[in-house]
Every structure is written in structure tokens, then in C-alpha cells.
Amino acid sequence: MLETKISGGLIYDGNGGTPYLADIGIKDGVITEIGANLGPAAREIDAGGAIVTPGFIDIHTHYDGQISWDEELKPSVNHGVSTIVMGNCGVGFAPCHKTDHERLIRLMEGVEDIPGTALAEGLTWEWESFPEYLDALDARPHTLDYLAMVPHDPLRVYVMGERAVCEERATEEDILKMRALTREALEAGAIGFSTGRSDAHRSSDGQWTPASEAHVSELVGIAKAFEGLDYGVLHAVNDFDQERPGDQFDAEFDL
């Protein structure tokens, strides 16, 4: 007997073909049959008049804070999303020293317009390192699957402190530390590294984001954390909307 049967829905299977009416049979959590007149099931869902699709993958979200207190992650779950990617644009909440909690909240509030009051009230801060952040999330139930990238801004602040927000160039020692922490995060389950270089991105107190002017040597140095791995992505939001004097549009393509 089937575990679950979804009956009478209009199926868009994701292959680009014409949608079709059919039943879907599920057993042991896996789709085992698609067709007409499937056998009985312990649970039946009438999808007549509805569209049935594979879950959507949202590759650009900023649930980095909300995921620590909200297991459903609305409204994405209501829109058919089944997997999210977070840590985009170089902003997030790990790694983080206790003294930088408010700084990272202001950063997320300014860049993504997420109310700082909600973040301050909801964030559990059960972590310091990125692996500890992943462990804290894994300890909670979640309706959606999630993937996380290492965000450049908190990484830079964690290593460089106040120097990170003064557009100071990272030293070789700084870069080596950021590379090691990125490698640690990748080995713990992070899917990649993200950085943001848009002049439109500022913290809620008007400061530029810490990594927005990071030198190419810093980015290349961090990218070396991927050496020897057969996975991982590098994500960059480039500076296509320059406001500061001396910004070079074409140089961003070279970067």
C-alpha cells in the first residue's frame, strides 16, 4: 500500500513538457509512481483543481537570522519553496564575536531592510564559529531544506575587528586567518563563500559594508580555501552602481 497518494492534480514535472493530469504515489518518503488509477494509500490528498510541482529552490535568500527561531520560514514555504540558499551578498551572522552582535544586526537591517528589532529579539546567538552556527540550526526542526554560504562581512569583522569597517586593507596574516576559517566552514557543511561589493549596500547607520572595497588579494586568498575540494561556489554581488570616487566599473569584470 502507498504511504500517500496525491490525486487529480495538474502536474508540471520540471522537464519543460506539457502539464498533465495524474496521481502521484509516495512510499517511504519517495515518489514511486505517477499515473492514473493508482492503488489505495494510507493518506490521500485531493489535488483536483490545483497545480502539483517539484519544490522550488530559492538560491538567493536572507533567512540567516530568521532560521534560528522560525522552523517554517514563511512566506517561502507558502510559495512552494522546498530548499533555500542563504549567506548571500556577503552578509550573515557567523562567525561572530559577542561584541559584534549589534554590528551584524545593523548590517543586515541596512542591506536587506530586515527590521533590526526583530533580529535582536529573535536571534538566539548560540554560536561563535560558522560550524557552531550550522550545528545550532541543525538542532532545530525545519520545514525547508537549507544551504548556507560563508558571508564575507562577518568573516572580515571577526578577524579584523574595527579595521574591517574602516576600509583598511587586510594583511597577509588577516587573509590567512580568513582562509582558514572559510576552509573550516566548508568542511563543516557550508556550500561556498559570498561577498558583496555594491555601493547600494550599507548598514542601517550608513556605513559601507566591511568587505565592499576588499582588495583582490584578499578575495583570491580566501578563495584558496577551496583548494583540494570538489565542491563549493563563489558568489559575488558586484559594484555595478558605483557612488564612491575612483570606482572602476570595468575592473569589477576583471575581478
C-alpha positions, 0 to 999 in steps of 0.5 A: 500500500502507498504511504500517500497518494496525491490525486487529480492534480495538474502536474508540471514535472520540471522537464519543460513538457506539457502539464498533465493530469495524474496521481502521484504515489509516495512510499517511504518518503519517495515518489514511486509512481505517477499515473492514473488509477493508482492503488489505495494509500494510507493518506490521500490528498485531493489535488483536483483543481490545483497545480502539483510541482517539484519544490522550488529552490530559492538560491538567493535568500536572507533567512540567516537570522530568521532560521534560528527561531522560525522552523517554517520560514514563511512566506517561502514555504507558502510559495512552494519553496522546498530548499533555500540558499542563504549567506548571500551578498556577503552578509550573515551572522557567523562567525561572530564575536559577542561584541559584534552582535549589534554590528551584524544586526545593523548590517543586515537591517541596512542591506536587506531592510530586515527590521533590526528589532526583530533580529535582536529579539529573535536571534538566539546567538548560540554560536561563535564559529560558522560550524557552531552556527550550522550545528545550532540550526541543525538542532532545530526542526525545519520545514525547508531544506537549507544551504548556507554560504560563508558571508564575507562581512562577518568573516572580515569583522571577526578577524579584523575587528574595527579595521574591517569597517574602516576600509583598511586593507587586510594583511597577509596574516588577516587573509590567512586567518580568513582562509582558514576559517572559510576552509573550516566552514566548508568542511563543516557543511557550508556550500561556498563563500559570498561577498558583496561589493555594491555601493547600494549596500550599507548598514542601517547607520550608513556605513559601507559594508566591511568587505565592499572595497576588499582588495583582490588579494584578499578575495583570491586568498580566501578563495584558496580555501577551496583548494583540494575540494570538489565542491563549493561556489563563489558568489559575488554581488558586484559594484555595478552602481558605483557612488564612491570616487575612483570606482572602476566599473570595468575592473569589477569584470576583471575581478 
